[in-house]
Amino acid sequence: MKLISNAKFGEPVESGTIFRTQDHGINICIHKICGCGDAWYLNCCELGIEKLKLKSENLFRCADETKEILKKKLELLNERFNNFYEDNDVKILRY
């Protein structure tokens, strides 16, 4: 995962507060919220995740935690889709 940092020029890239990636066509943002301490948050528009507080305090652990969160979210979505796909009993109802 290649993260793009908002660190100021001349400062270490790890000093940033917003890290974005668009690897594999998925927009992910790991960021801090001003005034909310040292907590890290996750945004992923494609999966409807916005400002999800991460448990990790270390950026690299946040990246690993993000992968696990996205994997679980996709597994749940896949399960729901499979249930929909396998439902062959079509009925038309009135509101």
C-alpha positions as protocol buffer text, in pm:
chain_id: "A"
residue {
  index: 1
  type: MET
  ca { x: 0 y: 0 z: 0 }
}
residue {
  index: 2
  type: LYS
  ca { x: 150 y: 333 z: -108 }
}
residue {
  index: 3
  type: LEU
  ca { x: 32 y: 617 z: 116 }
}
residue {
  index: 4
  type: ILE
  ca { x: 58 y: 982 z: 13 }
}
residue {
  index: 5
  type: SER
  ca { x: 128 y: 1209 z: 310 }
}
residue {
  index: 6
  type: ASN
  ca { x: 26 y: 1570 z: 365 }
}
residue {
  index: 7
  type: ALA
  ca { x: 351 y: 1637 z: 556 }
}
residue {
  index: 8
  type: LYS
  ca { x: 500 y: 1978 z: 493 }
}
residue {
  index: 9
  type: PHE
  ca { x: 795 y: 2005 z: 256 }
}
residue {
  index: 10
  type: GLY
  ca { x: 1121 y: 1932 z: 437 }
}
residue {
  index: 11
  type: GLU
  ca { x: 953 y: 1736 z: 716 }
}
residue {
  index: 12
  type: PRO
  ca { x: 948 y: 1356 z: 742 }
}
residue {
  index: 13
  type: VAL
  ca { x: 656 y: 1204 z: 551 }
}
residue {
  index: 14
  type: GLU
  ca { x: 554 y: 1018 z: 868 }
}
residue {
  index: 15
  type: SER
  ca { x: 477 y: 1352 z: 1037 }
}
residue {
  index: 16
  type: GLY
  ca { x: 165 y: 1403 z: 826 }
}
residue {
  index: 17
  type: THR
  ca { x: -189 y: 1389 z: 958 }
}
residue {
  index: 18
  type: ILE
  ca { x: -360 y: 1271 z: 639 }
}
residue {
  index: 19
  type: PHE
  ca { x: -251 y: 967 z: 438 }
}
residue {
  index: 20
  type: ARG
  ca { x: -430 y: 871 z: 117 }
}
residue {
  index: 21
  type: THR
  ca { x: -403 y: 589 z: -130 }
}
residue {
  index: 22
  type: GLN
  ca { x: -579 y: 502 z: -451 }
}
residue {
  index: 23
  type: ASP
  ca { x: -415 y: 163 z: -493 }
}
residue {
  index: 24
  type: HIS
  ca { x: -617 y: -76 z: -706 }
}
residue {
  index: 25
  type: GLY
  ca { x: -891 y: 185 z: -763 }
}
residue {
  index: 26
  type: ILE
  ca { x: -997 y: 204 z: -398 }
}
residue {
  index: 27
  type: ASN
  ca { x: -983 y: 547 z: -233 }
}
residue {
  index: 28
  type: ILE
  ca { x: -868 y: 510 z: 127 }
}
residue {
  index: 29
  type: CYS
  ca { x: -784 y: 786 z: 373 }
}
residue {
  index: 30
  type: ILE
  ca { x: -625 y: 732 z: 715 }
}
residue {
  index: 31
  type: HIS
  ca { x: -630 y: 1061 z: 899 }
}
residue {
  index: 32
  type: LYS
  ca { x: -644 y: 1250 z: 1225 }
}
residue {
  index: 33
  type: ILE
  ca { x: -921 y: 1495 z: 1309 }
}
residue {
  index: 34
  type: CYS
  ca { x: -812 y: 1833 z: 1440 }
}
residue {
  index: 35
  type: GLY
  ca { x: -901 y: 1866 z: 1807 }
}
residue {
  index: 36
  type: CYS
  ca { x: -955 y: 1492 z: 1860 }
}
residue {
  index: 37
  type: GLY
  ca { x: -616 y: 1406 z: 2005 }
}
residue {
  index: 38
  type: ASP
  ca { x: -387 y: 1144 z: 1854 }
}
residue {
  index: 39
  type: ALA
  ca { x: -662 y: 912 z: 1730 }
}
residue {
  index: 40
  type: TRP
  ca { x: -658 y: 790 z: 1371 }
}
residue {
  index: 41
  type: TYR
  ca { x: -968 y: 756 z: 1154 }
}
residue {
  index: 42
  type: LEU
  ca { x: -1054 y: 570 z: 835 }
}
residue {
  index: 43
  type: ASN
  ca { x: -1253 y: 684 z: 531 }
}
residue {
  index: 44
  type: CYS
  ca { x: -1338 y: 463 z: 233 }
}
residue {
  index: 45
  type: CYS
  ca { x: -1616 y: 604 z: 14 }
}
residue {
  index: 46
  type: GLU
  ca { x: -1656 y: 287 z: -192 }
}
residue {
  index: 47
  type: LEU
  ca { x: -1754 y: 92 z: 121 }
}
residue {
  index: 48
  type: GLY
  ca { x: -1947 y: 369 z: 296 }
}
residue {
  index: 49
  type: ILE
  ca { x: -1691 y: 415 z: 573 }
}
residue {
  index: 50
  type: GLU
  ca { x: -1651 y: 768 z: 707 }
}
residue {
  index: 51
  type: LYS
  ca { x: -1458 y: 876 z: 1016 }
}
residue {
  index: 52
  type: LEU
  ca { x: -1433 y: 525 z: 1160 }
}
residue {
  index: 53
  type: LYS
  ca { x: -1207 y: 550 z: 1464 }
}
residue {
  index: 54
  type: LEU
  ca { x: -917 y: 307 z: 1446 }
}
residue {
  index: 55
  type: LYS
  ca { x: -786 y: 127 z: 1754 }
}
residue {
  index: 56
  type: SER
  ca { x: -420 y: 158 z: 1659 }
}
residue {
  index: 57
  type: GLU
  ca { x: -213 y: 465 z: 1744 }
}
residue {
  index: 58
  type: ASN
  ca { x: 78 y: 382 z: 1512 }
}
residue {
  index: 59
  type: LEU
  ca { x: 30 y: 468 z: 1143 }
}
residue {
  index: 60
  type: PHE
  ca { x: 173 y: 138 z: 1019 }
}
residue {
  index: 61
  type: ARG
  ca { x: -54 y: -61 z: 1251 }
}
residue {
  index: 62
  type: CYS
  ca { x: -342 y: 158 z: 1127 }
}
residue {
  index: 63
  type: ALA
  ca { x: -263 y: 48 z: 771 }
}
residue {
  index: 64
  type: ASP
  ca { x: -282 y: -318 z: 878 }
}
residue {
  index: 65
  type: GLU
  ca { x: -602 y: -253 z: 1076 }
}
residue {
  index: 66
  type: THR
  ca { x: -750 y: -80 z: 771 }
}
residue {
  index: 67
  type: LYS
  ca { x: -684 y: -386 z: 555 }
}
residue {
  index: 68
  type: GLU
  ca { x: -859 y: -610 z: 808 }
}
residue {
  index: 69
  type: ILE
  ca { x: -1159 y: -375 z: 836 }
}
residue {
  index: 70
  type: LEU
  ca { x: -1198 y: -355 z: 459 }
}
residue {
  index: 71
  type: LYS
  ca { x: -1160 y: -733 z: 424 }
}
residue {
  index: 72
  type: LYS
  ca { x: -1435 y: -797 z: 682 }
}
residue {
  index: 73
  type: LYS
  ca { x: -1663 y: -535 z: 524 }
}
residue {
  index: 74
  type: LEU
  ca { x: -1619 y: -694 z: 181 }
}
residue {
  index: 75
  type: GLU
  ca { x: -1683 y: -1043 z: 320 }
}
residue {
  index: 76
  type: LEU
  ca { x: -2013 y: -921 z: 471 }
}
residue {
  index: 77
  type: LEU
  ca { x: -2113 y: -749 z: 145 }
}
residue {
  index: 78
  type: ASN
  ca { x: -2025 y: -1060 z: -52 }
}
residue {
  index: 79
  type: GLU
  ca { x: -2237 y: -1275 z: 180 }
}
residue {
  index: 80
  type: ARG
  ca { x: -2534 y: -1039 z: 137 }
}
residue {
  index: 81
  type: PHE
  ca { x: -2490 y: -1036 z: -241 }
}
residue {
  index: 82
  type: ASN
  ca { x: -2470 y: -1416 z: -254 }
}
residue {
  index: 83
  type: ASN
  ca { x: -2795 y: -1442 z: -56 }
}
residue {
  index: 84
  type: PHE
  ca { x: -2958 y: -1204 z: -303 }
}
residue {
  index: 85
  type: TYR
  ca { x: -2813 y: -1384 z: -604 }
}
residue {
  index: 86
  type: GLU
  ca { x: -2919 y: -1728 z: -484 }
}
residue {
  index: 87
  type: ASP
  ca { x: -3280 y: -1621 z: -416 }
}
residue {
  index: 88
  type: ASN
  ca { x: -3458 y: -1760 z: -724 }
}
residue {
  index: 89
  type: ASP
  ca { x: -3810 y: -1725 z: -583 }
}
residue {
  index: 90
  type: VAL
  ca { x: -3927 y: -1408 z: -762 }
}
residue {
  index: 91
  type: LYS
  ca { x: -4251 y: -1257 z: -633 }
}
residue {
  index: 92
  type: ILE
  ca { x: -4415 y: -931 z: -728 }
}
residue {
  index: 93
  type: LEU
  ca { x: -4582 y: -748 z: -440 }
}
residue {
  index: 94
  type: ARG
  ca { x: -4795 y: -438 z: -411 }
}
residue {
  index: 95
  type: TYR
  ca { x: -4690 y: -152 z: -180 }
}
